[in-house]
Amino acid sequence: MTCANMGGPCDHEMVAETQEEMMMKGMEHVKAAHPEMVHDIENMTPEQSAEWQKGYDAAWAAAPMVEEAPHEDVPMAA
C-alpha cells in the first residue's frame, strides 16, 4: 500500500503482512515524513475515525498481496 492509499499525501510504498502492521507502518511514516498531519490524525472525532477506517479497510482489501518466498525444500521451476 502507499501513503496515499491510507489517506496521506504521497506515494511512499509500505509492505506488511497484516492490516494492523500496515497501520503501524503508516503512522510511523506519517510521523517521519508528514509530521504536520499527526495532530489531525490523533484528534479525529469518532465519526472521522470510522470514516477513515471504512476507506482503509476497502484499500487493504483491494491491495495486492505479496507472494511469499518459496520454502527451501520446494524446488523452483526452471
N, CA, C and O atoms as a Tripos MOL2 file, in Angstrom:
@<TRIPOS>MOLECULE
protein
  312   311    78     0     0
PROTEIN
NO_CHARGES

@<TRIPOS>ATOM
      1 N           0.8420   -1.1730    0.0000 N.3       1 MET1
      2 CA          0.0000    0.0000    0.0000 C.3       1 MET1
      3 C           0.8850    1.2320    0.0000 C.2       1 MET1
      4 O           2.0640    1.1690    0.3490 O.2       1 MET1
      5 N           0.3120    2.3300   -0.3880 N.am      2 THR2
      6 CA          1.0310    3.5930   -0.3660 C.3       2 THR2
      7 C           0.4560    4.5010    0.7200 C.2       2 THR2
      8 O          -0.6320    4.2710    1.2480 O.2       2 THR2
      9 N           1.2120    5.5170    1.0240 N.am      3 CYS3
     10 CA          0.7360    6.5480    1.9450 C.3       3 CYS3
     11 C          -0.6100    7.0860    1.4350 C.2       3 CYS3
     12 O          -1.5480    7.2580    2.2120 O.2       3 CYS3
     13 N          -0.6940    7.3470    0.1370 N.am      4 ALA4
     14 CA         -1.9310    7.8810   -0.4480 C.3       4 ALA4
     15 C          -3.1020    6.9140   -0.2830 C.2       4 ALA4
     16 O          -4.2320    7.3530   -0.0700 O.2       4 ALA4
     17 N          -2.8490    5.5890   -0.3780 N.am      5 ASN5
     18 CA         -3.9110    4.6070   -0.1730 C.3       5 ASN5
     19 C          -4.5000    4.7120    1.2340 C.2       5 ASN5
     20 O          -5.6530    4.3530    1.4720 O.2       5 ASN5
     21 N          -3.6780    5.2130    2.1570 N.am      6 MET6
     22 CA         -4.1050    5.3120    3.5490 C.3       6 MET6
     23 C          -4.5980    6.7170    3.8990 C.2       6 MET6
     24 O          -4.8490    7.0230    5.0650 O.2       6 MET6
     25 N          -4.7320    7.5630    2.8830 N.am      7 GLY7
     26 CA         -5.2410    8.9160    3.1070 C.3       7 GLY7
     27 C          -4.1780    9.9790    3.2030 C.2       7 GLY7
     28 O          -4.4840   11.1440    3.4570 O.2       7 GLY7
     29 N          -2.9250    9.5930    3.0030 N.am      8 GLY8
     30 CA         -1.8250   10.5490    3.0790 C.3       8 GLY8
     31 C          -1.5530   11.2330    1.7530 C.2       8 GLY8
     32 O          -2.2380   10.9800    0.7630 O.2       8 GLY8
     33 N          -0.5400   12.1100    1.7370 N.am      9 PRO9
     34 CA         -0.2830   12.9260    0.5510 C.3       9 PRO9
     35 C           0.7730   12.4040   -0.4240 C.2       9 PRO9
     36 O           1.0270   13.0520   -1.4400 O.2       9 PRO9
     37 N           1.4030   11.2440   -0.1460 N.am     10 CYS10
     38 CA          2.4960   10.8380   -1.0390 C.3      10 CYS10
     39 C           2.3620    9.3860   -1.4890 C.2      10 CYS10
     40 O           1.4580    8.6680   -1.0620 O.2      10 CYS10
     41 N           3.2680    8.9760   -2.3490 N.am     11 ASP11
     42 CA          3.2360    7.6270   -2.9160 C.3      11 ASP11
     43 C           4.2550    6.6840   -2.2890 C.2      11 ASP11
     44 O           4.6240    5.6800   -2.8980 O.2      11 ASP11
     45 N           4.7110    6.9960   -1.0780 N.am     12 HIS12
     46 CA          5.6400    6.1040   -0.3730 C.3      12 HIS12
     47 C           4.9850    4.7420   -0.2010 C.2      12 HIS12
     48 O           3.8640    4.6500    0.2990 O.2      12 HIS12
     49 N           5.6800    3.6800   -0.6140 N.am     13 GLU13
     50 CA          5.1260    2.3300   -0.5370 C.3      13 GLU13
     51 C           5.5480    1.6240    0.7440 C.2      13 GLU13
     52 O           6.6780    1.7660    1.2110 O.2      13 GLU13
     53 N           4.6100    0.8570    1.3010 N.am     14 MET14
     54 CA          4.8570    0.0770    2.5030 C.3      14 MET14
     55 C           4.3220   -1.3270    2.2890 C.2      14 MET14
     56 O           3.3370   -1.5220    1.5760 O.2      14 MET14
     57 N           4.9700   -2.2980    2.9040 N.am     15 VAL15
     58 CA          4.5550   -3.6930    2.8120 C.3      15 VAL15
     59 C           4.3690   -4.2280    4.2220 C.2      15 VAL15
     60 O           5.2040   -3.9920    5.0950 O.2      15 VAL15
     61 N           3.2830   -4.9430    4.4430 N.am     16 ALA16
     62 CA          3.0160   -5.5380    5.7520 C.3      16 ALA16
     63 C           2.2270   -6.8250    5.5600 C.2      16 ALA16
     64 O           1.5470   -7.0140    4.5520 O.2      16 ALA16
     65 N           2.3330   -7.6970    6.5400 N.am     17 GLU17
     66 CA          1.6100   -8.9670    6.4810 C.3      17 GLU17
     67 C           0.1890   -8.8630    7.0090 C.2      17 GLU17
     68 O          -0.6800   -9.6420    6.6160 O.2      17 GLU17
     69 N          -0.0530   -7.9040    7.9010 N.am     18 THR18
     70 CA         -1.3900   -7.7630    8.4800 C.3      18 THR18
     71 C          -1.8540   -6.3130    8.3700 C.2      18 THR18
     72 O          -1.0550   -5.3960    8.1800 O.2      18 THR18
     73 N          -3.1330   -6.1380    8.4920 N.am     19 GLN19
     74 CA         -3.7300   -4.8110    8.4380 C.3      19 GLN19
     75 C          -3.2200   -3.9590    9.6070 C.2      19 GLN19
     76 O          -2.9640   -2.7660    9.4420 O.2      19 GLN19
     77 N          -3.0770   -4.5650   10.7670 N.am     20 GLU20
     78 CA         -2.5920   -3.8380   11.9350 C.3      20 GLU20
     79 C          -1.1410   -3.3910   11.7350 C.2      20 GLU20
     80 O          -0.7820   -2.2630   12.0730 O.2      20 GLU20
     81 N          -0.3120   -4.2810   11.1840 N.am     21 GLU21
     82 CA          1.0840   -3.9240   10.9150 C.3      21 GLU21
     83 C           1.1520   -2.7710    9.9130 C.2      21 GLU21
     84 O           1.9890   -1.8770   10.0420 O.2      21 GLU21
     85 N           0.2820   -2.7980    8.9300 N.am     22 MET22
     86 CA          0.2710   -1.7210    7.9320 C.3      22 MET22
     87 C          -0.1070   -0.3940    8.5850 C.2      22 MET22
     88 O           0.4820    0.6390    8.2690 O.2      22 MET22
     89 N          -1.0770   -0.4110    9.4870 N.am     23 MET23
     90 CA         -1.4600    0.8260   10.1740 C.3      23 MET23
     91 C          -0.2910    1.3680   10.9810 C.2      23 MET23
     92 O          -0.0630    2.5780   11.0060 O.2      23 MET23
     93 N           0.4560    0.4810   11.6460 N.am     24 MET24
     94 CA          1.6160    0.9290   12.4230 C.3      24 MET24
     95 C           2.6820    1.5220   11.5110 C.2      24 MET24
     96 O           3.2580    2.5640   11.8210 O.2      24 MET24
     97 N           2.9450    0.8620   10.3870 N.am     25 LYS25
     98 CA          3.9420    1.3870    9.4490 C.3      25 LYS25
     99 C           3.4790    2.7180    8.8660 C.2      25 LYS25
    100 O           4.2780    3.6360    8.6870 O.2      25 LYS25
    101 N           2.1970    2.8140    8.5760 N.am     26 GLY26
    102 CA          1.6530    4.0650    8.0530 C.3      26 GLY26
    103 C           1.8240    5.2050    9.0320 C.2      26 GLY26
    104 O           2.1980    6.3090    8.6380 O.2      26 GLY26
    105 N           1.5560    4.9530   10.3100 N.am     27 MET27
    106 CA          1.6930    6.0120   11.3120 C.3      27 MET27
    107 C           3.1590    6.3870   11.4940 C.2      27 MET27
    108 O           3.4810    7.5660   11.6450 O.2      27 MET27
    109 N           4.0520    5.3970   11.4810 N.am     28 GLU28
    110 CA          5.4930    5.6890   11.5710 C.3      28 GLU28
    111 C           5.9210    6.5850   10.4040 C.2      28 GLU28
    112 O           6.6760    7.5390   10.5870 O.2      28 GLU28
    113 N           5.4330    6.2670    9.2120 N.am     29 HIS29
    114 CA          5.7580    7.0590    8.0290 C.3      29 HIS29
    115 C           5.2230    8.4810    8.1720 C.2      29 HIS29
    116 O           5.9350    9.4430    7.8830 O.2      29 HIS29
    117 N           3.9810    8.6200    8.6120 N.am     30 VAL30
    118 CA          3.3910    9.9570    8.7690 C.3      30 VAL30
    119 C           4.2040   10.7810    9.7660 C.2      30 VAL30
    120 O           4.4920   11.9530    9.5210 O.2      30 VAL30
    121 N           4.5670   10.1730   10.8750 N.am     31 LYS31
    122 CA          5.3450   10.8980   11.8870 C.3      31 LYS31
    123 C           6.6840   11.3710   11.3270 C.2      31 LYS31
    124 O           7.1390   12.4670   11.6550 O.2      31 LYS31
    125 N           7.3230   10.5470   10.4810 N.am     32 ALA32
    126 CA          8.6330   10.8950    9.9330 C.3      32 ALA32
    127 C           8.5420   11.8430    8.7390 C.2      32 ALA32
    128 O           9.3400   12.7730    8.6220 O.2      32 ALA32
    129 N           7.5810   11.6110    7.8590 N.am     33 ALA33
    130 CA          7.5320   12.3560    6.5910 C.3      33 ALA33
    131 C           6.4940   13.4660    6.5550 C.2      33 ALA33
    132 O           6.6420   14.4210    5.7930 O.2      33 ALA33
    133 N           5.4510   13.3600    7.3620 N.am     34 HIS34
    134 CA          4.3540   14.3370    7.3310 C.3      34 HIS34
    135 C           3.9440   14.7200    8.7530 C.2      34 HIS34
    136 O           2.7760   14.5750    9.1120 O.2      34 HIS34
    137 N           4.8780   15.2040    9.5650 N.am     35 PRO35
    138 CA          4.5450   15.4710   10.9740 C.3      35 PRO35
    139 C           3.4130   16.4710   11.1610 C.2      35 PRO35
    140 O           2.7670   16.4920   12.2080 O.2      35 PRO35
    141 N           3.1700   17.2960   10.1520 N.am     36 GLU36
    142 CA          2.0750   18.2630   10.2510 C.3      36 GLU36
    143 C           0.7060   17.5840   10.2950 C.2      36 GLU36
    144 O          -0.2770   18.2180   10.6790 O.2      36 GLU36
    145 N           0.6240   16.3060    9.9080 N.am     37 MET37
    146 CA         -0.6350   15.5730    9.8900 C.3      37 MET37
    147 C          -0.9390   14.8760   11.2130 C.2      37 MET37
    148 O          -2.0870   14.5100   11.4670 O.2      37 MET37
    149 N           0.0660   14.6900   12.0520 N.am     38 VAL38
    150 CA         -0.0890   13.8890   13.2660 C.3      38 VAL38
    151 C          -1.1850   14.4450   14.1730 C.2      38 VAL38
    152 O          -2.0170   13.6800   14.6630 O.2      38 VAL38
    153 N          -1.2050   15.7410   14.4050 N.am     39 HIS39
    154 CA         -2.2150   16.3410   15.2860 C.3      39 HIS39
    155 C          -3.6240   16.0340   14.7870 C.2      39 HIS39
    156 O          -4.4950   15.6550   15.5700 O.2      39 HIS39
    157 N          -3.8470   16.1970   13.4790 N.am     40 ASP40
    158 CA         -5.1820   15.9410   12.9260 C.3      40 ASP40
    159 C          -5.5780   14.4680   13.0820 C.2      40 ASP40
    160 O          -6.7280   14.1630   13.3970 O.2      40 ASP40
    161 N          -4.6260   13.5600   12.8620 N.am     41 ILE41
    162 CA         -4.9110   12.1280   12.9790 C.3      41 ILE41
    163 C          -5.2510   11.7770   14.4260 C.2      41 ILE41
    164 O          -6.2290   11.0800   14.6960 O.2      41 ILE41
    165 N          -4.4400   12.2630   15.3390 N.am     42 GLU42
    166 CA         -4.6420   11.9340   16.7530 C.3      42 GLU42
    167 C          -5.8940   12.5860   17.3420 C.2      42 GLU42
    168 O          -6.3640   12.1700   18.4010 O.2      42 GLU42
    169 N          -6.4360   13.5950   16.6740 N.am     43 ASN43
    170 CA         -7.6110   14.2990   17.1940 C.3      43 ASN43
    171 C          -8.8530   14.1110   16.3370 C.2      43 ASN43
    172 O          -9.7570   14.9450   16.3590 O.2      43 ASN43
    173 N          -8.9000   13.0140   15.5810 N.am     44 MET44
    174 CA        -10.0940   12.7160   14.7930 C.3      44 MET44
    175 C         -11.2790   12.4660   15.7310 C.2      44 MET44
    176 O         -11.1310   11.8980   16.8130 O.2      44 MET44
    177 N         -12.4410   12.9030   15.2870 N.am     45 THR45
    178 CA        -13.6570   12.5560   16.0150 C.3      45 THR45
    179 C         -13.9510   11.0770   15.7710 C.2      45 THR45
    180 O         -13.4140   10.4930   14.8300 O.2      45 THR45
    181 N         -14.7870   10.4690   16.5930 N.am     46 PRO46
    182 CA        -15.1510    9.0700   16.3370 C.3      46 PRO46
    183 C         -15.7440    8.8810   14.9340 C.2      46 PRO46
    184 O         -15.5020    7.8610   14.2870 O.2      46 PRO46
    185 N         -16.5130    9.8580   14.4730 N.am     47 GLU47
    186 CA        -17.1080    9.7560   13.1310 C.3      47 GLU47
    187 C         -16.0260    9.8240   12.0500 C.2      47 GLU47
    188 O         -16.0630    9.0640   11.0820 O.2      47 GLU47
    189 N         -15.0720   10.7280   12.2170 N.am     48 GLN48
    190 CA        -13.9720   10.8360   11.2520 C.3      48 GLN48
    191 C         -13.1350    9.5600   11.2560 C.2      48 GLN48
    192 O         -12.7320    9.0760   10.1980 O.2      48 GLN48
    193 N         -12.8790    9.0220   12.4340 N.am     49 SER49
    194 CA        -12.0960    7.7990   12.5560 C.3      49 SER49
    195 C         -12.8120    6.6310   11.8880 C.2      49 SER49
    196 O         -12.1800    5.8320   11.1970 O.2      49 SER49
    197 N         -14.1120    6.5250   12.0840 N.am     50 ALA50
    198 CA        -14.8890    5.4460   11.4700 C.3      50 ALA50
    199 C         -14.8840    5.5730    9.9520 C.2      50 ALA50
    200 O         -14.7840    4.5690    9.2470 O.2      50 ALA50
    201 N         -14.9900    6.7900    9.4470 N.am     51 GLU51
    202 CA        -14.9710    7.0200    8.0010 C.3      51 GLU51
    203 C         -13.5990    6.6630    7.4260 C.2      51 GLU51
    204 O         -13.5120    6.0380    6.3690 O.2      51 GLU51
    205 N         -12.5260    7.0590    8.1220 N.am     52 TRP52
    206 CA        -11.1830    6.7020    7.6730 C.3      52 TRP52
    207 C         -11.0200    5.1830    7.6760 C.2      52 TRP52
    208 O         -10.4880    4.6170    6.7200 O.2      52 TRP52
    209 N         -11.4740    4.5150    8.7440 N.am     53 GLN53
    210 CA        -11.3510    3.0530    8.8520 C.3      53 GLN53
    211 C         -12.0750    2.3590    7.7130 C.2      53 GLN53
    212 O         -11.5770    1.3720    7.1720 O.2      53 GLN53
    213 N         -13.2360    2.8580    7.3460 N.am     54 LYS54
    214 CA        -14.0070    2.2720    6.2430 C.3      54 LYS54
    215 C         -13.2050    2.3430    4.9380 C.2      54 LYS54
    216 O         -13.1340    1.3620    4.1980 O.2      54 LYS54
    217 N         -12.6090    3.4940    4.6620 N.am     55 GLY55
    218 CA        -11.7940    3.6460    3.4630 C.3      55 GLY55
    219 C         -10.5390    2.8040    3.5160 C.2      55 GLY55
    220 O         -10.1400    2.2190    2.5080 O.2      55 GLY55
    221 N          -9.9060    2.7320    4.6880 N.am     56 TYR56
    222 CA         -8.7060    1.9310    4.8580 C.3      56 TYR56
    223 C          -9.0030    0.4490    4.6700 C.2      56 TYR56
    224 O          -8.2370   -0.2600    4.0180 O.2      56 TYR56
    225 N         -10.1040   -0.0200    5.2330 N.am     57 ASP57
    226 CA        -10.4840   -1.4260    5.0740 C.3      57 ASP57
    227 C         -10.6660   -1.7740    3.5910 C.2      57 ASP57
    228 O         -10.2360   -2.8360    3.1410 O.2      57 ASP57
    229 N         -11.2990   -0.8780    2.8430 N.am     58 ALA58
    230 CA        -11.5010   -1.1090    1.4060 C.3      58 ALA58
    231 C         -10.1680   -1.0950    0.6590 C.2      58 ALA58
    232 O          -9.9480   -1.9180   -0.2300 O.2      58 ALA58
    233 N          -9.2810   -0.1660    1.0150 N.am     59 ALA59
    234 CA         -7.9700   -0.0960    0.3590 C.3      59 ALA59
    235 C          -7.1470   -1.3380    0.6730 C.2      59 ALA59
    236 O          -6.4620   -1.8590   -0.2070 O.2      59 ALA59
    237 N          -7.2020   -1.8240    1.9150 N.am     60 TRP60
    238 CA         -6.4670   -3.0320    2.3010 C.3      60 TRP60
    239 C          -6.9910   -4.2330    1.5110 C.2      60 TRP60
    240 O          -6.2100   -5.0390    1.0050 O.2      60 TRP60
    241 N          -8.3120   -4.3470    1.4090 N.am     61 ALA61
    242 CA         -8.9090   -5.4740    0.6900 C.3      61 ALA61
    243 C          -8.5290   -5.4590   -0.7910 C.2      61 ALA61
    244 O          -8.4130   -6.5150   -1.4140 O.2      61 ALA61
    245 N          -8.3380   -4.2800   -1.3480 N.am     62 ALA62
    246 CA         -8.0060   -4.1580   -2.7720 C.3      62 ALA62
    247 C          -6.5050   -4.2310   -3.0500 C.2      62 ALA62
    248 O          -6.0950   -4.3780   -4.2020 O.2      62 ALA62
    249 N          -5.6830   -4.1290   -2.0050 N.am     63 ALA63
    250 CA         -4.2330   -4.1010   -2.1920 C.3      63 ALA63
    251 C          -3.7300   -5.4690   -2.6400 C.2      63 ALA63
    252 O          -4.2290   -6.5000   -2.1890 O.2      63 ALA63
    253 N          -2.7370   -5.4730   -3.5320 N.am     64 PRO64
    254 CA         -2.1680   -6.7600   -3.9500 C.3      64 PRO64
    255 C          -1.4210   -7.4050   -2.7910 C.2      64 PRO64
    256 O          -0.7670   -6.7260   -1.9990 O.2      64 PRO64
    257 N          -1.5290   -8.7090   -2.7080 N.am     65 MET65
    258 CA         -0.8210   -9.4470   -1.6680 C.3      65 MET65
    259 C           0.5780   -9.7870   -2.1720 C.2      65 MET65
    260 O           0.7660  -10.1280   -3.3400 O.2      65 MET65
    261 N           1.5350   -9.6890   -1.2920 N.am     66 VAL66
    262 CA          2.9160  -10.0120   -1.6370 C.3      66 VAL66
    263 C           3.0750  -11.5230   -1.5640 C.2      66 VAL66
    264 O           2.7040  -12.1480   -0.5710 O.2      66 VAL66
    265 N           3.6260  -12.0990   -2.6130 N.am     67 GLU67
    266 CA          3.8510  -13.5390   -2.6450 C.3      67 GLU67
    267 C           4.9370  -13.9070   -1.6420 C.2      67 GLU67
    268 O           5.9310  -13.1960   -1.4970 O.2      67 GLU67
    269 N           4.7370  -15.0190   -0.9580 N.am     68 GLU68
    270 CA          5.7570  -15.4940   -0.0420 C.3      68 GLU68
    271 C           6.8970  -16.1110   -0.8370 C.2      68 GLU68
    272 O           6.6850  -16.6810   -1.9070 O.2      68 GLU68
    273 N           8.0960  -15.9920   -0.3080 N.am     69 ALA69
    274 CA          9.2440  -16.6290   -0.9370 C.3      69 ALA69
    275 C           9.0730  -18.1380   -0.8260 C.2      69 ALA69
    276 O           8.5370  -18.6270    0.1680 O.2      69 ALA69
    277 N           9.5200  -18.8780   -1.8290 N.am     70 PRO70
    278 CA          9.3930  -20.3410   -1.7560 C.3      70 PRO70
    279 C          10.2330  -20.8990   -0.6080 C.2      70 PRO70
    280 O          11.2940  -20.3680   -0.2790 O.2      70 PRO70
    281 N           9.7450  -21.9620   -0.0160 N.am     71 HIS71
    282 CA         10.4920  -22.6220    1.0470 C.3      71 HIS71
    283 C          11.6880  -23.3300    0.4360 C.2      71 HIS71
    284 O          11.6540  -23.7260   -0.7290 O.2      71 HIS71
    285 N          12.7530  -23.4910    1.2280 N.am     72 GLU72
    286 CA         13.9750  -24.0970    0.7110 C.3      72 GLU72
    287 C          13.7480  -25.5260    0.2220 C.2      72 GLU72
    288 O          14.4390  -25.9680   -0.6960 O.2      72 GLU72
    289 N          12.8130  -26.2490    0.7980 N.am     73 ASP73
    290 CA         12.6090  -27.6330    0.4060 C.3      73 ASP73
    291 C          11.6750  -27.7910   -0.7890 C.2      73 ASP73
    292 O          11.3950  -28.9120   -1.2120 O.2      73 ASP73
    293 N          11.1980  -26.6880   -1.3310 N.am     74 VAL74
    294 CA         10.3330  -26.7300   -2.5170 C.3      74 VAL74
    295 C          11.1730  -26.3370   -3.7260 C.2      74 VAL74
    296 O          11.6640  -25.2100   -3.7960 O.2      74 VAL74
    297 N          11.3470  -27.2640   -4.6940 N.am     75 PRO75
    298 CA         12.1650  -26.9160   -5.8670 C.3      75 PRO75
    299 C          11.4820  -25.8230   -6.6920 C.2      75 PRO75
    300 O          10.2640  -25.8220   -6.8700 O.2      75 PRO75
    301 N          12.2980  -24.9010   -7.1860 N.am     76 MET76
    302 CA         11.7930  -23.8280   -8.0130 C.3      76 MET76
    303 C          11.7280  -24.2950   -9.4620 C.2      76 MET76
    304 O          12.5970  -25.0400   -9.9140 O.2      76 MET76
    305 N          10.7150  -23.8660  -10.1830 N.am     77 ALA77
    306 CA         10.5810  -24.2120  -11.6020 C.3      77 ALA77
    307 C          11.6740  -23.5370  -12.3850 C.2      77 ALA77
    308 O          12.1000  -22.4270  -12.0630 O.2      77 ALA77
    309 N          12.1220  -24.2120  -13.4100 N.am     78 ALA78
    310 CA         13.2010  -23.6570  -14.2540 C.3      78 ALA78
    311 C          12.6680  -22.7100  -15.2630 C.2      78 ALA78
    312 O          13.4320  -22.1540  -16.0520 O.2      78 ALA78
@<TRIPOS>BOND
     1     1     2 1
     2     2     3 1
     3     3     4 2
     4     3     5 am
     5     5     6 1
     6     6     7 1
     7     7     8 2
     8     7     9 am
     9     9    10 1
    10    10    11 1
    11    11    12 2
    12    11    13 am
    13    13    14 1
    14    14    15 1
    15    15    16 2
    16    15    17 am
    17    17    18 1
    18    18    19 1
    19    19    20 2
    20    19    21 am
    21    21    22 1
    22    22    23 1
    23    23    24 2
    24    23    25 am
    25    25    26 1
    26    26    27 1
    27    27    28 2
    28    27    29 am
    29    29    30 1
    30    30    31 1
    31    31    32 2
    32    31    33 am
    33    33    34 1
    34    34    35 1
    35    35    36 2
    36    35    37 am
    37    37    38 1
    38    38    39 1
    39    39    40 2
    40    39    41 am
    41    41    42 1
    42    42    43 1
    43    43    44 2
    44    43    45 am
    45    45    46 1
    46    46    47 1
    47    47    48 2
    48    47    49 am
    49    49    50 1
    50    50    51 1
    51    51    52 2
    52    51    53 am
    53    53    54 1
    54    54    55 1
    55    55    56 2
    56    55    57 am
    57    57    58 1
    58    58    59 1
    59    59    60 2
    60    59    61 am
    61    61    62 1
    62    62    63 1
    63    63    64 2
    64    63    65 am
    65    65    66 1
    66    66    67 1
    67    67    68 2
    68    67    69 am
    69    69    70 1
    70    70    71 1
    71    71    72 2
    72    71    73 am
    73    73    74 1
    74    74    75 1
    75    75    76 2
    76    75    77 am
    77    77    78 1
    78    78    79 1
    79    79    80 2
    80    79    81 am
    81    81    82 1
    82    82    83 1
    83    83    84 2
    84    83    85 am
    85    85    86 1
    86    86    87 1
    87    87    88 2
    88    87    89 am
    89    89    90 1
    90    90    91 1
    91    91    92 2
    92    91    93 am
    93    93    94 1
    94    94    95 1
    95    95    96 2
    96    95    97 am
    97    97    98 1
    98    98    99 1
    99    99   100 2
   100    99   101 am
   101   101   102 1
   102   102   103 1
   103   103   104 2
   104   103   105 am
   105   105   106 1
   106   106   107 1
   107   107   108 2
   108   107   109 am
   109   109   110 1
   110   110   111 1
   111   111   112 2
   112   111   113 am
   113   113   114 1
   114   114   115 1
   115   115   116 2
   116   115   117 am
   117   117   118 1
   118   118   119 1
   119   119   120 2
   120   119   121 am
   121   121   122 1
   122   122   123 1
   123   123   124 2
   124   123   125 am
   125   125   126 1
   126   126   127 1
   127   127   128 2
   128   127   129 am
   129   129   130 1
   130   130   131 1
   131   131   132 2
   132   131   133 am
   133   133   134 1
   134   134   135 1
   135   135   136 2
   136   135   137 am
   137   137   138 1
   138   138   139 1
   139   139   140 2
   140   139   141 am
   141   141   142 1
   142   142   143 1
   143   143   144 2
   144   143   145 am
   145   145   146 1
   146   146   147 1
   147   147   148 2
   148   147   149 am
   149   149   150 1
   150   150   151 1
   151   151   152 2
   152   151   153 am
   153   153   154 1
   154   154   155 1
   155   155   156 2
   156   155   157 am
   157   157   158 1
   158   158   159 1
   159   159   160 2
   160   159   161 am
   161   161   162 1
   162   162   163 1
   163   163   164 2
   164   163   165 am
   165   165   166 1
   166   166   167 1
   167   167   168 2
   168   167   169 am
   169   169   170 1
   170   170   171 1
   171   171   172 2
   172   171   173 am
   173   173   174 1
   174   174   175 1
   175   175   176 2
   176   175   177 am
   177   177   178 1
   178   178   179 1
   179   179   180 2
   180   179   181 am
   181   181   182 1
   182   182   183 1
   183   183   184 2
   184   183   185 am
   185   185   186 1
   186   186   187 1
   187   187   188 2
   188   187   189 am
   189   189   190 1
   190   190   191 1
   191   191   192 2
   192   191   193 am
   193   193   194 1
   194   194   195 1
   195   195   196 2
   196   195   197 am
   197   197   198 1
   198   198   199 1
   199   199   200 2
   200   199   201 am
   201   201   202 1
   202   202   203 1
   203   203   204 2
   204   203   205 am
   205   205   206 1
   206   206   207 1
   207   207   208 2
   208   207   209 am
   209   209   210 1
   210   210   211 1
   211   211   212 2
   212   211   213 am
   213   213   214 1
   214   214   215 1
   215   215   216 2
   216   215   217 am
   217   217   218 1
   218   218   219 1
   219   219   220 2
   220   219   221 am
   221   221   222 1
   222   222   223 1
   223   223   224 2
   224   223   225 am
   225   225   226 1
   226   226   227 1
   227   227   228 2
   228   227   229 am
   229   229   230 1
   230   230   231 1
   231   231   232 2
   232   231   233 am
   233   233   234 1
   234   234   235 1
   235   235   236 2
   236   235   237 am
   237   237   238 1
   238   238   239 1
   239   239   240 2
   240   239   241 am
   241   241   242 1
   242   242   243 1
   243   243   244 2
   244   243   245 am
   245   245   246 1
   246   246   247 1
   247   247   248 2
   248   247   249 am
   249   249   250 1
   250   250   251 1
   251   251   252 2
   252   251   253 am
   253   253   254 1
   254   254   255 1
   255   255   256 2
   256   255   257 am
   257   257   258 1
   258   258   259 1
   259   259   260 2
   260   259   261 am
   261   261   262 1
   262   262   263 1
   263   263   264 2
   264   263   265 am
   265   265   266 1
   266   266   267 1
   267   267   268 2
   268   267   269 am
   269   269   270 1
   270   270   271 1
   271   271   272 2
   272   271   273 am
   273   273   274 1
   274   274   275 1
   275   275   276 2
   276   275   277 am
   277   277   278 1
   278   278   279 1
   279   279   280 2
   280   279   281 am
   281   281   282 1
   282   282   283 1
   283   283   284 2
   284   283   285 am
   285   285   286 1
   286   286   287 1
   287   287   288 2
   288   287   289 am
   289   289   290 1
   290   290   291 1
   291   291   292 2
   292   291   293 am
   293   293   294 1
   294   294   295 1
   295   295   296 2
   296   295   297 am
   297   297   298 1
   298   298   299 1
   299   299   300 2
   300   299   301 am
   301   301   302 1
   302   302   303 1
   303   303   304 2
   304   303   305 am
   305   305   306 1
   306   306   307 1
   307   307   308 2
   308   307   309 am
   309   309   310 1
   310   310   311 1
   311   311   312 2
@<TRIPOS>SUBSTRUCTURE
     1 MET1         2 RESIDUE 1 A MET
     2 THR2         6 RESIDUE 1 A THR
     3 CYS3        10 RESIDUE 1 A CYS
     4 ALA4        14 RESIDUE 1 A ALA
     5 ASN5        18 RESIDUE 1 A ASN
     6 MET6        22 RESIDUE 1 A MET
     7 GLY7        26 RESIDUE 1 A GLY
     8 GLY8        30 RESIDUE 1 A GLY
     9 PRO9        34 RESIDUE 1 A PRO
    10 CYS10       38 RESIDUE 1 A CYS
    11 ASP11       42 RESIDUE 1 A ASP
    12 HIS12       46 RESIDUE 1 A HIS
    13 GLU13       50 RESIDUE 1 A GLU
    14 MET14       54 RESIDUE 1 A MET
    15 VAL15       58 RESIDUE 1 A VAL
    16 ALA16       62 RESIDUE 1 A ALA
    17 GLU17       66 RESIDUE 1 A GLU
    18 THR18       70 RESIDUE 1 A THR
    19 GLN19       74 RESIDUE 1 A GLN
    20 GLU20       78 RESIDUE 1 A GLU
    21 GLU21       82 RESIDUE 1 A GLU
    22 MET22       86 RESIDUE 1 A MET
    23 MET23       90 RESIDUE 1 A MET
    24 MET24       94 RESIDUE 1 A MET
    25 LYS25       98 RESIDUE 1 A LYS
    26 GLY26      102 RESIDUE 1 A GLY
    27 MET27      106 RESIDUE 1 A MET
    28 GLU28      110 RESIDUE 1 A GLU
    29 HIS29      114 RESIDUE 1 A HIS
    30 VAL30      118 RESIDUE 1 A VAL
    31 LYS31      122 RESIDUE 1 A LYS
    32 ALA32      126 RESIDUE 1 A ALA
    33 ALA33      130 RESIDUE 1 A ALA
    34 HIS34      134 RESIDUE 1 A HIS
    35 PRO35      138 RESIDUE 1 A PRO
    36 GLU36      142 RESIDUE 1 A GLU
    37 MET37      146 RESIDUE 1 A MET
    38 VAL38      150 RESIDUE 1 A VAL
    39 HIS39      154 RESIDUE 1 A HIS
    40 ASP40      158 RESIDUE 1 A ASP
    41 ILE41      162 RESIDUE 1 A ILE
    42 GLU42      166 RESIDUE 1 A GLU
    43 ASN43      170 RESIDUE 1 A ASN
    44 MET44      174 RESIDUE 1 A MET
    45 THR45      178 RESIDUE 1 A THR
    46 PRO46      182 RESIDUE 1 A PRO
    47 GLU47      186 RESIDUE 1 A GLU
    48 GLN48      190 RESIDUE 1 A GLN
    49 SER49      194 RESIDUE 1 A SER
    50 ALA50      198 RESIDUE 1 A ALA
    51 GLU51      202 RESIDUE 1 A GLU
    52 TRP52      206 RESIDUE 1 A TRP
    53 GLN53      210 RESIDUE 1 A GLN
    54 LYS54      214 RESIDUE 1 A LYS
    55 GLY55      218 RESIDUE 1 A GLY
    56 TYR56      222 RESIDUE 1 A TYR
    57 ASP57      226 RESIDUE 1 A ASP
    58 ALA58      230 RESIDUE 1 A ALA
    59 ALA59      234 RESIDUE 1 A ALA
    60 TRP60      238 RESIDUE 1 A TRP
    61 ALA61      242 RESIDUE 1 A ALA
    62 ALA62      246 RESIDUE 1 A ALA
    63 ALA63      250 RESIDUE 1 A ALA
    64 PRO64      254 RESIDUE 1 A PRO
    65 MET65      258 RESIDUE 1 A MET
    66 VAL66      262 RESIDUE 1 A VAL
    67 GLU67      266 RESIDUE 1 A GLU
    68 GLU68      270 RESIDUE 1 A GLU
    69 ALA69      274 RESIDUE 1 A ALA
    70 PRO70      278 RESIDUE 1 A PRO
    71 HIS71      282 RESIDUE 1 A HIS
    72 GLU72      286 RESIDUE 1 A GLU
    73 ASP73      290 RESIDUE 1 A ASP
    74 VAL74      294 RESIDUE 1 A VAL
    75 PRO75      298 RESIDUE 1 A PRO
    76 MET76      302 RESIDUE 1 A MET
    77 ALA77      306 RESIDUE 1 A ALA
    78 ALA78      310 RESIDUE 1 A ALA
